[in-house]
Amino acid sequence: MSYIVYSKSECSACEQAKLLLETENYEHVVKLLNVDFNILQLYEVVPRNVRSFPCITKLENGIEEYVGGLRELQICIEKGLS
């Protein structure tokens, strides 16, 4: 399993999510808005009502599942759900 962090430039929460994953040694990929994806592509994997970054998904067995933002990622890691 690995995480995908959909981020945007100059986003402190995005940087915190990346740092958390690195610190905890989780495999992850960072994708940058308007470089690696656009909003329409993002809405293919996250709910359309999401309006903040980062948007984090986990990829397991080829299936991408929406986790949430920074806070939801922290909860998953704290509870050992990752």
N, C-alpha and C positions, 0 to 999 in steps of 0.2 A: 504494500500500500504506500502511496505517496500523496502529497498535497499539491494542489495548484493554487497559487496566490494570484488572483487577478488584481493588479494594482494600477495606480496612476502616479505620475510624477509629483513630487513635493507633498507626499501624503505620509504624515507621521505614523498613523495607525498601520499603514502598509509596511513601513520600515520596522515597526515593532513586531508585526506578524512574522516577517522574514527573519528577524533576529531570534524570536522565540523558537521557530522551527530549526534554525541553525544551532542554537544553544542546546536544544533537546535532541539534536542529531536525527531529525526526521527528514527523510528524503522529500524534496519539494522542487517545484519549478515555479519561477516567477514570470508572469506575463504582464506586459505593460500596455495600457490603453493607448490606442492609435498607433501602436508599433506592432504588437503581436495579436491584437484583437480590436474590434470595434464594438460599440454598444449592442448592435443587433446580434453579433456573435455571442456576446456575453449572455444575452437573454435566452440563448439556446440551452444554457446550463444553470442559470440562476432564475429565481422568480422575477417577474417583471416589476414587482413593487419594490424591489431592492433599489435604494437610491444612494448608498454610501459605499465607500471602499475601505478596506479590501473586501473582495468577495472571494471566499475560500471554499474550495471543493476538495473532496478526497477521491482519489482514483484507485479503485480496487477491482482486479479482474476485468479491466477494460471498461468499467462502469464508473462514470463521474457522478458523484453525489454532493449536493450543496450542503455545506457545513454552516456557513454564516460569515460573520465578520470576525474581528479580532477577539472580542469577548467570547464568542461561541467557540473559537479555536482554543482559547485559554481554558475554558470549561472542559472541552474534550480531552485536552492534555492532562489537566488536573485529575479528572476522573478515570484516566487511563483508557479512554474510549477510542484512542487513535490507533 
